[in-house]
Amino acid sequence: PKQTHTQTQMTSKTRHPAFSASPSPLPLAPTTPLTATTHPPHLRWRTARRARAGAARAPLGPSASAVRLSDEKNEPLLHVVFICPQIHWNTGATGRTCLGLGARLHLVKPIGFSLEDKHVRRAGLDYWENVDLQVHESWDDFKKVLPSLGTPYFFTKFADREMTDVDFASDLFGDSARGGAAPAAGEDRGRIALVFGSEIDGFTSIADDVAAHFQANTVRYPMDESGGVRSYNLANTASMALWEAYKAIAAEKKRGAQGALGAGAQTMAL
């Protein structure tokens, strides 16, 4: 009986395709050779998602277009600076935001990852190669460039001044905006440099310089620490600050353009 039971089991397994020792191969779908208009399999999901997004966006009209804020030499008026960044996702995501708002991203070495790392490129998606990026070998090297980038704001939770008290327009344009102090003669304050420390230790590596020369330029975002929050994500904080700075400069540029247009109309009327 034992031998018969074993033979019965083998027979049933042999008959069921799931237990077949060598199942017949399933027919494969015909493959399409990769051409300039097709994408490799691991990128097809991105193409399909964009097609769906385009179809969904069409009834709502064209998307908003950001005005690139630059001077007569096409140099950007907005700069984001990461001192010794350590997490590639933050740098990649911030690079994408900078590209969208026309800002330049500065990275000050040492950096905790390779800029060739696939994760940096993945975080910035396929925009990374278009990011306006400058890499500086050290803080000492960057310090020589910083004055040309405009008014610096050093973001640290240890600052006395909160972002709720910061008025970019007044700081940058003085009396021409909302009652701030007028800029000194020959001083161009229509630029902003948003400076952020390392995700690991903030501005520890340059603490003496910040305290001696930039203490008045330190700012912080309000944070309720009662829930255990010790800090904000670097990329999120950079995005918040970048948008506020962009809005301030763009509004002032728009105000100036409207003023020039009104003056021209009055001249024509005369």
SULKAHU-V754212 format. One record per residue. N is the residue number from 1. RES is the residue in three letters. SS is DSSP state (2 for helix, 1 for strand, 0 for the rest). OMEGA is omega in radians with two decimals (NA if undefined). Layout:
# SULKAHU-V754212
n={N:N}
res={RES:RES}
ss={SS:SS}
omega={OMEGA:OMEGA}
This chain:
# SULKAHU-V754212
n={1:2:3:4:5:6:7:8:9:10:11:12:13:14:15:16:17:18:19:20:21:22:23:24:25:26:27:28:29:30:31:32:33:34:35:36:37:38:39:40:41:42:43:44:45:46:47:48:49:50:51:52:53:54:55:56:57:58:59:60:61:62:63:64:65:66:67:68:69:70:71:72:73:74:75:76:77:78:79:80:81:82:83:84:85:86:87:88:89:90:91:92:93:94:95:96:97:98:99:100:101:102:103:104:105:106:107:108:109:110:111:112:113:114:115:116:117:118:119:120:121:122:123:124:125:126:127:128:129:130:131:132:133:134:135:136:137:138:139:140:141:142:143:144:145:146:147:148:149:150:151:152:153:154:155:156:157:158:159:160:161:162:163:164:165:166:167:168:169:170:171:172:173:174:175:176:177:178:179:180:181:182:183:184:185:186:187:188:189:190:191:192:193:194:195:196:197:198:199:200:201:202:203:204:205:206:207:208:209:210:211:212:213:214:215:216:217:218:219:220:221:222:223:224:225:226:227:228:229:230:231:232:233:234:235:236:237:238:239:240:241:242:243:244:245:246:247:248:249:250:251:252:253:254:255:256:257:258:259:260:261:262:263:264:265:266:267:268:269:270}
res={PRO:LYS:GLN:THR:HIS:THR:GLN:THR:GLN:MET:THR:SER:LYS:THR:ARG:HIS:PRO:ALA:PHE:SER:ALA:SER:PRO:SER:PRO:LEU:PRO:LEU:ALA:PRO:THR:THR:PRO:LEU:THR:ALA:THR:THR:HIS:PRO:PRO:HIS:LEU:ARG:TRP:ARG:THR:ALA:ARG:ARG:ALA:ARG:ALA:GLY:ALA:ALA:ARG:ALA:PRO:LEU:GLY:PRO:SER:ALA:SER:ALA:VAL:ARG:LEU:SER:ASP:GLU:LYS:ASN:GLU:PRO:LEU:LEU:HIS:VAL:VAL:PHE:ILE:CYS:PRO:GLN:ILE:HIS:TRP:ASN:THR:GLY:ALA:THR:GLY:ARG:THR:CYS:LEU:GLY:LEU:GLY:ALA:ARG:LEU:HIS:LEU:VAL:LYS:PRO:ILE:GLY:PHE:SER:LEU:GLU:ASP:LYS:HIS:VAL:ARG:ARG:ALA:GLY:LEU:ASP:TYR:TRP:GLU:ASN:VAL:ASP:LEU:GLN:VAL:HIS:GLU:SER:TRP:ASP:ASP:PHE:LYS:LYS:VAL:LEU:PRO:SER:LEU:GLY:THR:PRO:TYR:PHE:PHE:THR:LYS:PHE:ALA:ASP:ARG:GLU:MET:THR:ASP:VAL:ASP:PHE:ALA:SER:ASP:LEU:PHE:GLY:ASP:SER:ALA:ARG:GLY:GLY:ALA:ALA:PRO:ALA:ALA:GLY:GLU:ASP:ARG:GLY:ARG:ILE:ALA:LEU:VAL:PHE:GLY:SER:GLU:ILE:ASP:GLY:PHE:THR:SER:ILE:ALA:ASP:ASP:VAL:ALA:ALA:HIS:PHE:GLN:ALA:ASN:THR:VAL:ARG:TYR:PRO:MET:ASP:GLU:SER:GLY:GLY:VAL:ARG:SER:TYR:ASN:LEU:ALA:ASN:THR:ALA:SER:MET:ALA:LEU:TRP:GLU:ALA:TYR:LYS:ALA:ILE:ALA:ALA:GLU:LYS:LYS:ARG:GLY:ALA:GLN:GLY:ALA:LEU:GLY:ALA:GLY:ALA:GLN:THR:MET:ALA:LEU}
ss={0:2:2:2:2:2:2:2:2:2:2:2:2:2:2:0:2:2:2:0:0:0:0:0:0:0:0:0:0:0:0:0:0:0:0:0:0:0:0:0:2:2:2:2:2:2:2:2:2:2:2:2:2:2:2:2:2:2:0:0:0:0:0:0:0:0:0:0:0:1:0:0:0:0:0:1:0:1:1:1:1:1:1:0:0:0:0:2:2:2:2:2:2:2:2:2:2:2:2:2:2:0:0:1:1:1:1:1:0:0:0:0:0:0:0:0:0:2:2:2:2:2:2:0:2:2:2:2:2:2:0:0:1:1:1:1:0:0:2:2:2:2:2:2:2:2:2:2:2:0:1:1:1:1:1:0:0:0:0:0:1:1:2:2:2:0:0:2:2:2:2:2:2:2:2:2:0:0:0:0:0:0:0:0:0:0:0:0:0:0:0:1:1:1:1:1:0:1:0:0:0:1:0:2:2:2:2:2:2:2:2:2:2:0:2:2:2:1:1:1:0:0:0:0:2:2:2:0:0:0:0:0:0:2:2:2:2:2:2:2:2:2:2:2:2:2:2:2:2:2:2:2:2:2:2:2:2:2:2:2:2:2:2:2:2:2:2:2:2:0}
omega={3.13:3.14:3.13:3.12:3.12:3.14:3.12:3.11:-3.13:-3.12:-3.13:3.12:-3.12:-3.11:-3.08:-3.10:-3.09:-3.11:-3.12:-3.12:3.13:-3.10:3.13:-3.11:3.10:3.10:-3.12:3.09:3.13:-3.11:3.11:3.14:-3.14:3.09:-3.13:-3.08:3.12:-3.11:3.06:-3.04:-3.05:3.10:-3.08:3.12:-3.12:3.12:-3.14:-3.13:3.13:3.12:3.11:3.14:3.12:3.13:-3.12:-3.05:-3.03:-3.11:-3.08:3.12:-3.09:3.13:-3.14:-3.13:-3.14:3.09:3.12:-3.12:-3.09:3.14:-3.10:3.09:-3.13:3.05:-3.07:3.09:-3.13:3.14:3.04:-3.05:3.03:3.09:3.09:3.12:-3.05:-3.04:-3.02:-3.13:-3.13:-3.14:3.14:-3.13:3.14:3.08:3.11:3.12:3.11:3.14:-3.12:-3.10:3.07:3.13:3.09:3.14:3.11:3.06:-3.11:-3.13:0.08:3.14:-3.04:-3.13:3.10:3.09:3.05:-3.11:-3.12:-3.12:3.09:-3.13:3.13:3.12:3.09:-3.10:-3.08:3.10:-2.93:-3.10:3.14:-3.12:3.07:-2.97:3.00:3.14:-3.11:-3.01:-3.11:3.08:3.13:3.09:-3.10:-3.11:3.12:-3.09:-2.99:-3.12:-3.11:-3.10:3.11:-3.12:-3.11:3.03:-3.13:-3.05:3.12:-3.12:3.12:3.14:3.09:-3.06:3.13:3.13:3.08:3.12:-3.10:3.04:-3.09:-3.09:3.13:-3.14:-3.02:-2.98:3.05:-3.04:-3.10:-3.13:-3.01:2.95:3.11:3.14:3.14:3.13:3.11:-3.11:3.10:-3.11:3.11:-3.11:-3.14:3.13:-3.12:3.01:3.14:-2.99:-3.11:3.13:-3.14:3.07:-3.06:-3.04:3.04:-3.13:-3.08:-3.07:-3.13:-3.03:-3.11:3.13:-3.14:-3.12:-3.06:-2.98:-3.01:-3.09:3.14:-3.12:3.13:3.14:3.12:3.01:3.10:-3.12:3.09:-3.08:-3.11:3.13:3.12:3.12:-3.12:-3.11:3.05:3.06:-3.06:-3.11:3.13:-3.14:3.12:3.13:3.12:-3.10:-3.11:-3.14:3.13:3.14:3.12:-3.10:-3.13:-3.12:-3.11:3.14:3.14:3.11:3.13:3.12:3.12:3.14:3.12:3.10:3.12:3.13:3.11:3.12:3.11:3.14:3.11:3.12:3.13:-3.14:3.09:NA}
